Amino acid sequence: MNGLGISEGIAIGKAFIYKTDEPEIPHLSVDDVVIEKKRFSNAVNNLTLNIKNKYEKASAQGDQDRADVFMAHEMIVNDPELLDGVNALIDTEEKCAEWALEEVSNKFIQLMEQLDDPYLRQRAGDIKDIRQQLLKLLLGISNTIDTSIDDSVIVIGREFNPSDIALTESKSVKGFLSEIGAPTTHFSILAKITNIPTVTNVSGILEMINEGDMLILDGTTGEIHIDPTKETIQAFQQKKLDLKQFNEKLKLLKDKPSQTADGVTVEIIGNIAGVNDAETMLELGAEGVGLFRTEFIYMDRSKAPTENEQYEIYKKVLLALEGKEVVIRTLDVGGDKEIPYLNMGKEDNPFLGYRAIRYCLNEKALFKTQIRAILRASVFGHAKIMIPMISTVDEVLDAKVIINECRLELQNEGVKIADTVEVGIMIEVPSAGIISDLLAEEVDFFSIGTNDLIQYTMAADRMNKDVAYLYHPYHPSFIRMLKMVIDNGHEKGIKIAMCGELASDPTFIPVLIGLGLDEFSMNGNAILKSRWLMQNVSKKEAQALVATLLTLKTSREIKETIEAFGDAYET
């Protein structure tokens, strides 16, 4: 069987069925709403204390990534909208706290699950987790997890919550397998941190596996074997040993340059969402940051961050990167990224609507606050400004006018800023790709956002299963769009980066090398493997591959050609 590999590694053990169902919710009327609200307040306080203890333990152990997850959960537990919503519903409906919590949290969960951005959609799972823990406290159900498991086991459940990672406290737990999940959930992030092989998205797995069945799980490929033969077990034990040795080999590349087999140098840089990500980037082998998603600074708040708040964040990120480039993307809001206090309104088609730079150019004060903060912080490192969702040259010119206004204001105020702060744009709209020769005359760099560029080029919603057959990078139009953008940029002497998921796709890396991409920006855990893969392909071979692709007419032919090339260079 096959699922989605989330956390790499090989796990071999017996099946342990883990029930993660939420408790039954009572729908009871109450005589005293004050007492009911006090019950809810006590549950919130107890859970907050429990999460704080976990945060402090993780921090003391130097495990900042795990600590960050607990910090995010503490914010959810004490979110004023959640607390005020539950208390208001207890008052108006005179019902028990359990029912009110269920009703209010469901609204949050439904909103989050409709979002397109995986980093935001993951919050639905976090809210479910917090709700489950609060319900157990309200109902007096033990919230501890039994970790007294004998033998080596692979834990199987419908869906895992971040709190379920406590199962790893048992040395017997060797892997996780679930029906539902995604790479960006906090549970998946924690599984990677703890190096526990994890596979998800295996429909009906609970009906297929019995308690005690012998399993093999490959967290890299998503492969699952039920009741394997001795020969299969031996083969995977060897694969497990090989993988361990390979990962040790990758660590040797941390401080090495990113080069092709024939010595052509490119750069591998990281995508981050905050200070904590930045602090780990150099340890992961990044040569800089190619995408700082600043929208996360604006979320989980009741009002926009001030200039000083943003300045402190950008300063910390720049200092953490020790002079290496940090590309700071200006506020990319709208579409699936809804921030209530910005009052952007509802749209029939938000992905084609009022978002990103379109919004910022109209909300000049908000935009200037961010630009001023970036410019002030620029003296602490190598900051670059990147503007998302550019469709026209006019948008670039208007944005540059505002950036120059901010620069002059700060200079007149006697504030020291870097002599040069490069300004670039994201190429994620087909119109920008088509006029990339004109845009290249006005900016210092391009960064190609493939997640949206594929979607818009193919007019295919990436969340719609019925058109999923169109959402891929193998269409001739997309290959030609990439070539046009990179060629036009190089002709004008600017650097071309890519910050979409495609930049770390093992099979597509040779294509990007052949097209002449300068910078590959990706999530930190993909950096060293991508650097290793690049060493196995020459630019000359990659250019020949691209020349062949440009002669092909169908997506199927292009995909097969790329995969055949990949099979040869990955071995």
PEGIHU-V564496 format. One record per residue. RES is the residue in one small letter. PHI is phi in whole degrees, -180 to 180 (none if undefined). Layout:
{{RES/PHI} {RES/PHI}}
This chain:
{{m/none} {n/-137} {g/-132} {l/-102} {g/-71} {i/-107} {s/-129} {e/-70} {g/130} {i/-109} {a/-120} {i/-129} {g/179} {k/-86} {a/-71} {f/-124} {i/-80} {y/-114} {k/-86} {t/-114} {d/-65} {e/-74} {p/-67} {e/-66} {i/-93} {p/-73} {h/-123} {l/-110} {s/-80} {v/-126} {d/-86} {d/-126} {v/-69} {v/-64} {i/-63} {e/-66} {k/-67} {k/-68} {r/-59} {f/-65} {s/-61} {n/-63} {a/-63} {v/-62} {n/-64} {n/-65} {l/-68} {t/-59} {l/-63} {n/-62} {i/-68} {k/-61} {n/-62} {k/-66} {y/-62} {e/-64} {k/-64} {a/-64} {s/-64} {a/-63} {q/-86} {g/76} {d/-94} {q/-69} {d/-62} {r/-67} {a/-60} {d/-62} {v/-64} {f/-66} {m/-64} {a/-62} {h/-70} {e/-64} {m/-65} {i/-67} {v/-58} {n/-104} {d/-64} {p/-56} {e/-65} {l/-69} {l/-65} {d/-66} {g/-65} {v/-66} {n/-64} {a/-65} {l/-70} {i/-62} {d/-65} {t/-77} {e/-98} {e/53} {k/-117} {c/-68} {a/-63} {e/-61} {w/-67} {a/-62} {l/-62} {e/-61} {e/-64} {v/-69} {s/-65} {n/-61} {k/-65} {f/-64} {i/-64} {q/-62} {l/-63} {m/-66} {e/-68} {q/-86} {l/-73} {d/-88} {d/-70} {p/-63} {y/-69} {l/-90} {r/-62} {q/-61} {r/-66} {a/-60} {g/-65} {d/-66} {i/-65} {k/-60} {d/-63} {i/-62} {r/-60} {q/-62} {q/-66} {l/-67} {l/-62} {k/-65} {l/-67} {l/-65} {l/-91} {g/74} {i/-90} {s/-58} {n/-99} {t/-88} {i/-111} {d/-72} {t/-112} {s/-85} {i/-110} {d/-89} {d/66} {s/-88} {v/-128} {i/-111} {v/-83} {i/-120} {g/-148} {r/-69} {e/-157} {f/-104} {n/-100} {p/-55} {s/-66} {d/-71} {i/-65} {a/-59} {l/-59} {t/-71} {e/-67} {s/-86} {k/-67} {s/-75} {v/-76} {k/-109} {g/-169} {f/-127} {l/-141} {s/-141} {e/-78} {i/-127} {g/166} {a/-157} {p/-63} {t/-99} {t/-69} {h/-65} {f/-63} {s/-62} {i/-62} {l/-66} {a/-61} {k/-65} {i/-61} {t/-86} {n/58} {i/-98} {p/-56} {t/-139} {v/-129} {t/-134} {n/60} {v/-112} {s/-63} {g/75} {i/-63} {l/-68} {e/-83} {m/-90} {i/-116} {n/-104} {e/-53} {g/93} {d/-60} {m/-77} {l/-132} {i/-124} {l/-130} {d/-110} {g/-72} {t/-87} {t/-95} {g/84} {e/-76} {i/-131} {h/-119} {i/-105} {d/50} {p/-71} {t/-75} {k/-60} {e/-63} {t/-66} {i/-61} {q/-62} {a/-63} {f/-77} {q/-64} {q/-68} {k/-63} {k/-63} {l/-65} {d/-62} {l/-65} {k/-61} {q/-67} {f/-65} {n/-65} {e/-66} {k/-65} {l/-62} {k/-60} {l/-70} {l/-91} {k/-53} {d/-104} {k/-90} {p/-71} {s/-91} {q/-136} {t/-81} {a/-62} {d/-100} {g/83} {v/-81} {t/-92} {v/-125} {e/-122} {i/-114} {i/-123} {g/-110} {n/-101} {i/-134} {a/-125} {g/179} {v/-62} {n/-63} {d/-62} {a/-62} {e/-67} {t/-101} {m/-61} {l/-67} {e/-65} {l/-85} {g/96} {a/-70} {e/-98} {g/152} {v/-120} {g/-100} {l/-157} {f/-104} {r/-79} {t/-76} {e/-60} {f/-68} {i/-67} {y/-89} {m/-91} {d/57} {r/-140} {s/-100} {k/-152} {a/-65} {p/-66} {t/-76} {e/-60} {n/-67} {e/-61} {q/-67} {y/-56} {e/-63} {i/-67} {y/-63} {k/-60} {k/-62} {v/-64} {l/-64} {l/-66} {a/-63} {l/-87} {e/52} {g/90} {k/-78} {e/-62} {v/-132} {v/-90} {i/-100} {r/-81} {t/-68} {l/-48} {d/-108} {v/-119} {g/103} {g/66} {d/-93} {k/-100} {e/-97} {i/-121} {p/-52} {y/-70} {l/-80} {n/51} {m/-82} {g/81} {k/-87} {e/-131} {d/-67} {n/-139} {p/-63} {f/-73} {l/-112} {g/-115} {y/-85} {r/-151} {a/50} {i/-66} {r/-62} {y/-74} {c/-63} {l/-68} {n/-86} {e/-101} {k/-61} {a/-63} {l/-63} {f/-66} {k/-65} {t/-59} {q/-69} {i/-62} {r/-60} {a/-64} {i/-64} {l/-64} {r/-63} {a/-77} {s/-61} {v/-72} {f/-97} {g/176} {h/-110} {a/-89} {k/-130} {i/-106} {m/-126} {i/-105} {p/-89} {m/60} {i/-75} {s/-118} {t/-138} {v/-66} {d/-57} {e/-61} {v/-63} {l/-62} {d/-64} {a/-65} {k/-65} {v/-61} {i/-66} {i/-62} {n/-67} {e/-59} {c/-64} {r/-60} {l/-65} {e/-59} {l/-66} {q/-63} {n/-67} {e/-84} {g/79} {v/-87} {k/-79} {i/-134} {a/-62} {d/-61} {t/-132} {v/-127} {e/-65} {v/-120} {g/-130} {i/-136} {m/-90} {i/-102} {e/-138} {v/-121} {p/-53} {s/-61} {a/-68} {g/-64} {i/-68} {i/-104} {s/-62} {d/-66} {l/-74} {l/-65} {a/-64} {e/-75} {e/-110} {v/-132} {d/-95} {f/-164} {f/-113} {s/-133} {i/-87} {g/-96} {t/-70} {n/-58} {d/-83} {l/-61} {i/-63} {q/-60} {y/-76} {t/-63} {m/-92} {a/50} {a/-130} {d/-61} {r/-69} {m/-98} {n/-97} {k/-62} {d/-70} {v/-117} {a/-60} {y/-65} {l/-96} {y/-90} {h/-161} {p/-93} {y/-98} {h/-71} {p/-53} {s/-64} {f/-73} {i/-59} {r/-69} {m/-63} {l/-59} {k/-62} {m/-61} {v/-64} {i/-66} {d/-63} {n/-64} {g/-64} {h/-65} {e/-63} {k/-95} {g/80} {i/-110} {k/-84} {i/-118} {a/-117} {m/-138} {c/-119} {g/-84} {e/-58} {l/-64} {a/-62} {s/-113} {d/-74} {p/-55} {t/-76} {f/-96} {i/-54} {p/-59} {v/-63} {l/-68} {i/-64} {g/-64} {l/-77} {g/98} {l/-59} {d/-90} {e/-130} {f/-113} {s/-106} {m/-153} {n/-66} {g/-56} {n/-73} {a/-101} {i/-65} {l/-66} {k/-66} {s/-64} {r/-63} {w/-65} {l/-61} {m/-63} {q/-67} {n/-97} {v/-131} {s/-90} {k/-65} {k/-61} {e/-65} {a/-66} {q/-66} {a/-66} {l/-60} {v/-62} {a/-59} {t/-67} {l/-59} {l/-71} {t/-95} {l/-88} {k/-104} {t/-120} {s/-62} {r/-62} {e/-64} {i/-65} {k/-61} {e/-63} {t/-67} {i/-66} {e/-67} {a/-64} {f/-63} {g/-62} {d/-59} {a/-75} {y/-87} {e/-81} {t/-77}}
